C-alpha cells in the first residue's frame, strides 16, 4: 500500500472554496501546510493582514476549518508568531504558522518542533526576515511494517530576494538538526515545504548531508507557483527524499489552483 504526502503553502486560505475542496479530496495520508491562520477569539470569516501598503485577506480560522474537513486525521498546529490582523479597523490578534494533518491510524511515535530562524513572538509579527519554524514527525505504518520521518518547514522570506544568506544557511542546518533528533538511521525520510530559496541554494547542500535529494528539480519541474503569482522566480516549494523512499508517483500539481503556490504530491512506499 502506498502512502500519500501533500505539501502546500495555503496562502492564508485566500482561495478558500477551491482550497477546502482540494484538501478534503486529494487523498493525502499526511498534509503538510504552511501559512495557516488560527484566530480562536474571532468569529469573523475573513480578516486582513497589513504590511505597510500591502493588504492580504486571511481566512480567520482556517486551521479549525481544515480540521473539521478531515475527521479521519489528527491535527497539529505550530505557530510561528502571533500578530495583528484587522476586522475593519478593529485589531484582532491572530496566530500564523504550520499545520500538519496525519491519518489517525498512522501513529506519531516521535516528533520535534522548533524555530529554524529567530524565535516565537507573541506580541507582533516582528521585522523581516521574520521568525520561521519547522515540525518533524516520526510515523509508523502498521500495514507495511515500516517507520518514516516527515518534516516540513516554511523558510524565511527576505525582502532582498531568494538568494543565499548566512541566515538561510543556518536555517538549513537547524532543520537538519531537528530532523536528526527524530529520525533513526536508515529510515525513510521526507522533507518538504515552502523553502523560499532557489534551486542552487546551499540549503540543498546542508540537507544533502542527510542523504536527501529534491524531487522537484530532478524530475524536470520548473515552476511551483500558480497564475496568482505574478513575479519572476517560479521556484519556492520543494520535496526531498532519501534513497530508502520508494517513489511511486510525484507531481507538482498544476490544477486545481488553490493558492499562489502549487501543491507537491508524493505517493511512496
MITI-190301 format. One line per field, with one value per residue (C-alpha): x, y, z; residue in one letter; residue number from 1. Coordinates in nm, 2 decimals. Example, Ala and Ser with C-alpha at 12.3 -4.5 7.8 and 13.67 -1.06 7.14 Angstrom:
2
px	[1.23	1.37]
py	[-0.45	-0.11]
pz	[0.78	0.71]
code	[A	S]
pos	[1	2]
END
This chain:
269
px	[0.00	0.13	0.11	0.04	0.21	0.09	0.28	0.12	0.15	-0.22	-0.17	-0.37	-0.68	-0.73	-0.87	-1.09	-1.36	-1.13	-0.86	-1.11	-1.24	-0.89	-0.77	-1.07	-1.05	-0.68	-0.65	-0.34	-0.24	-0.02	-0.08	0.20	0.06	0.23	0.08	-0.21	-0.41	-0.58	-0.78	-0.98	-1.11	-1.27	-1.60	-1.53	-1.48	-1.21	-0.95	-0.69	-0.32	-0.14	0.22	0.27	0.05	0.03	-0.30	-0.40	-0.72	-0.67	-0.92	-0.96	-1.00	-0.85	-0.69	-1.02	-1.20	-0.94	-0.95	-1.33	-1.30	-1.06	-1.22	-1.01	-0.68	-0.51	-0.42	-0.11	-0.06	0.28	0.25	0.55	0.41	0.10	0.04	-0.23	-0.49	-0.78	-1.16	-1.23	-1.03	-1.06	-0.73	-0.76	-0.45	-0.41	-0.16	0.02	0.22	0.24	-0.03	0.01	-0.27	-0.19	-0.43	-0.53	-0.42	-0.06	0.06	0.30	0.58	0.82	0.81	1.00	0.91	1.15	1.25	1.50	1.52	1.45	1.21	0.84	0.68	0.36	0.33	0.36	0.49	0.84	1.06	1.18	1.31	1.05	1.08	1.03	0.97	0.97	0.79	0.91	0.72	0.81	0.53	0.46	0.28	0.13	0.01	0.35	0.56	0.79	0.86	0.90	1.01	0.84	0.94	0.81	0.95	0.83	1.16	1.23	1.13	1.39	1.28	1.61	1.50	1.56	1.94	2.16	2.24	2.41	2.07	1.95	2.25	2.19	1.82	1.91	2.15	1.88	1.63	1.88	1.95	1.58	1.54	1.83	1.66	1.37	1.48	1.65	1.95	1.85	1.48	1.27	1.29	1.08	1.14	0.91	0.77	0.79	1.17	1.17	1.51	1.64	1.74	2.11	2.08	2.32	2.00	2.03	2.40	2.31	2.01	2.22	2.43	2.12	2.11	1.82	1.77	1.50	1.21	1.10	1.42	1.55	1.22	1.21	0.96	1.04	0.75	0.60	0.38	0.03	-0.11	-0.19	0.18	0.29	0.66	0.97	1.15	0.90	1.07	0.97	0.85	1.05	1.01	1.32	1.36	1.63	1.71	1.50	1.18	1.03	0.88	0.57	0.44	0.54	0.37	0.38	0.01	-0.09	-0.46	-0.67	-0.52	-0.59	-0.32	-0.04	0.17	0.12	0.07	0.35	0.21	0.41	0.30	0.56	0.63]
py	[0.00	0.35	0.65	1.00	1.32	1.66	1.98	2.32	2.68	2.76	3.14	3.22	3.05	3.33	3.09	2.93	2.73	2.55	2.50	2.33	2.11	2.01	1.93	1.72	1.52	1.49	1.16	1.27	1.05	1.33	1.70	1.95	2.30	2.64	2.99	2.86	3.11	3.04	3.31	3.14	3.47	3.58	3.47	3.66	3.45	3.69	3.92	4.14	4.13	4.47	4.53	4.89	4.95	4.57	4.41	4.04	3.86	3.59	3.32	3.38	3.02	2.82	2.57	2.48	2.46	2.22	2.01	1.98	1.88	1.60	1.40	1.09	1.28	1.40	1.77	1.96	2.33	2.50	2.89	3.09	3.42	3.60	3.94	4.18	4.12	4.36	4.33	4.67	4.89	4.65	4.48	4.11	3.91	3.60	3.31	3.21	2.90	2.54	2.28	1.91	1.66	1.29	1.00	0.88	0.51	0.63	0.68	0.96	0.78	1.08	1.45	1.77	2.13	2.43	2.75	2.74	3.12	3.36	3.27	3.29	3.63	3.65	4.03	4.11	3.97	4.13	4.28	4.10	3.83	3.71	3.40	3.06	2.72	2.36	2.05	1.69	1.37	1.00	0.78	0.40	0.23	-0.08	-0.23	-0.24	-0.25	0.05	0.38	0.71	1.05	1.35	1.71	2.04	2.40	2.74	2.91	3.27	3.54	3.80	4.13	4.12	3.81	3.43	3.43	3.26	3.44	3.34	3.32	3.08	2.85	2.85	2.78	2.47	2.35	2.40	2.20	1.92	1.92	1.90	1.60	1.43	1.45	1.24	1.02	0.68	0.59	0.42	0.51	0.66	1.05	1.31	1.69	1.93	2.28	2.64	2.69	3.04	2.96	2.90	2.55	2.62	2.72	2.59	2.46	2.16	2.11	2.10	1.87	1.65	1.55	1.35	1.17	1.39	1.48	1.71	1.57	1.90	1.99	1.64	1.54	1.83	2.07	2.43	2.61	2.56	2.88	2.93	3.20	3.40	3.46	3.74	3.78	3.62	3.33	3.05	2.81	2.82	2.47	2.15	1.79	1.59	1.22	0.97	0.66	0.45	0.61	0.42	0.69	0.56	0.89	1.26	1.57	1.95	1.99	2.25	2.22	2.30	2.63	2.66	2.91	3.12	2.80	2.46	2.16	1.89	1.54	1.23	0.86	0.63	0.31]
pz	[0.00	-0.09	0.14	0.01	0.13	0.01	0.09	0.02	0.12	0.15	0.12	0.43	0.28	0.03	-0.23	0.04	-0.15	-0.40	-0.13	0.11	-0.17	-0.27	0.08	0.15	-0.18	-0.25	-0.06	0.15	0.44	0.56	0.48	0.54	0.52	0.55	0.61	0.81	1.02	1.36	1.54	1.82	1.96	1.63	1.48	1.15	0.83	0.70	0.84	0.67	0.71	0.66	0.60	0.50	0.19	0.13	0.23	0.21	0.30	0.56	0.65	1.02	1.14	0.86	1.09	1.25	0.92	0.78	1.09	1.06	0.70	0.78	1.06	1.00	1.06	1.37	1.36	1.48	1.48	1.52	1.53	1.42	1.56	1.70	1.55	1.44	1.17	1.11	1.11	0.95	1.18	1.48	1.57	1.61	1.74	1.53	1.50	1.18	1.12	1.02	1.03	0.98	0.94	0.98	0.92	1.26	1.21	1.14	1.50	1.57	1.77	1.79	1.70	1.74	1.66	1.69	1.53	1.24	1.23	1.51	1.79	1.88	1.91	2.10	2.06	1.69	1.36	1.40	1.13	0.82	0.78	1.03	1.26	1.10	1.24	1.13	1.25	1.23	1.28	1.30	1.20	1.20	0.91	1.07	0.74	0.58	0.89	0.84	1.00	0.82	0.93	0.77	0.83	0.69	0.70	0.59	0.50	0.59	0.35	0.28	0.12	-0.08	-0.26	-0.25	-0.28	-0.02	0.30	0.62	0.78	0.52	0.57	0.94	0.88	0.68	0.94	1.21	1.00	0.96	1.33	1.41	1.18	1.34	1.68	1.54	1.26	1.31	1.09	0.76	0.80	0.52	0.53	0.35	0.40	0.23	0.24	0.10	0.15	-0.02	-0.19	-0.54	-0.67	-0.63	-0.27	0.00	0.17	-0.05	0.03	0.40	0.36	0.12	0.42	0.54	0.20	0.08	-0.29	-0.43	-0.65	-0.79	-0.98	-1.05	-1.22	-1.47	-1.30	-1.35	-1.17	-0.83	-0.85	-0.99	-1.21	-0.90	-0.85	-1.09	-1.00	-1.15	-0.97	-1.00	-0.75	-0.39	-0.29	-0.26	-0.15	-0.07	-0.01	0.09	-0.11	0.13	0.00	-0.29	-0.50	-0.69	-0.81	-0.77	-0.91	-0.88	-0.91	-1.18	-1.14	-0.95	-0.84	-0.47	-0.37	-0.53	-0.47	-0.63	-0.42	-0.41	-0.41	-0.34	-0.34	-0.18	-0.01]
code	[X	X	X	X	X	X	X	X	X	X	X	X	X	X	X	X	X	X	X	X	X	X	X	X	X	X	X	X	X	X	X	X	X	X	X	X	X	X	X	X	X	X	X	X	X	X	X	X	X	X	X	X	X	X	X	X	X	X	X	X	X	X	X	X	X	X	X	X	X	X	X	X	X	X	X	X	X	X	X	X	X	X	X	X	X	X	X	X	X	X	X	X	X	X	X	X	X	X	X	X	X	X	X	X	X	X	X	X	X	X	X	X	X	X	X	X	X	X	X	X	X	X	X	X	X	X	X	X	X	X	X	X	X	X	X	X	X	X	X	X	X	X	X	X	X	X	X	X	X	X	X	X	X	X	X	X	X	X	X	X	X	X	X	X	X	X	X	X	X	X	X	X	X	X	X	X	X	X	X	X	X	X	X	X	X	X	X	X	X	X	X	X	X	X	X	X	X	X	X	X	X	X	X	X	X	X	X	X	X	X	X	X	X	X	X	X	X	X	X	X	X	X	X	X	X	X	X	X	X	X	X	X	X	X	X	X	X	X	X	X	X	X	X	X	X	X	X	X	X	X	X	X	X	X	X	X	X	X	X	X	X	X	X	X	X	X	X	X	X]
pos	[1	2	3	4	5	6	7	8	9	10	11	12	13	14	15	16	17	18	19	20	21	22	23	24	25	26	27	28	29	30	31	32	33	34	35	36	37	38	39	40	41	42	43	44	45	46	47	48	49	50	51	52	53	54	55	56	57	58	59	60	61	62	63	64	65	66	67	68	69	70	71	72	73	74	75	76	77	78	79	80	81	82	83	84	85	86	87	88	89	90	91	92	93	94	95	96	97	98	99	100	101	102	103	104	105	106	107	108	109	110	111	112	113	114	115	116	117	118	119	120	121	122	123	124	125	126	127	128	129	130	131	132	133	134	135	136	137	138	139	140	141	142	143	144	145	146	147	148	149	150	151	152	153	154	155	156	157	158	159	160	161	162	163	164	165	166	167	168	169	170	171	172	173	174	175	176	177	178	179	180	181	182	183	184	185	186	187	188	189	190	191	192	193	194	195	196	197	198	199	200	201	202	203	204	205	206	207	208	209	210	211	212	213	214	215	216	217	218	219	220	221	222	223	224	225	226	227	228	229	230	231	232	233	234	235	236	237	238	239	240	241	242	243	244	245	246	247	248	249	250	251	252	253	254	255	256	257	258	259	260	261	262	263	264	265	266	267	268	269]
END
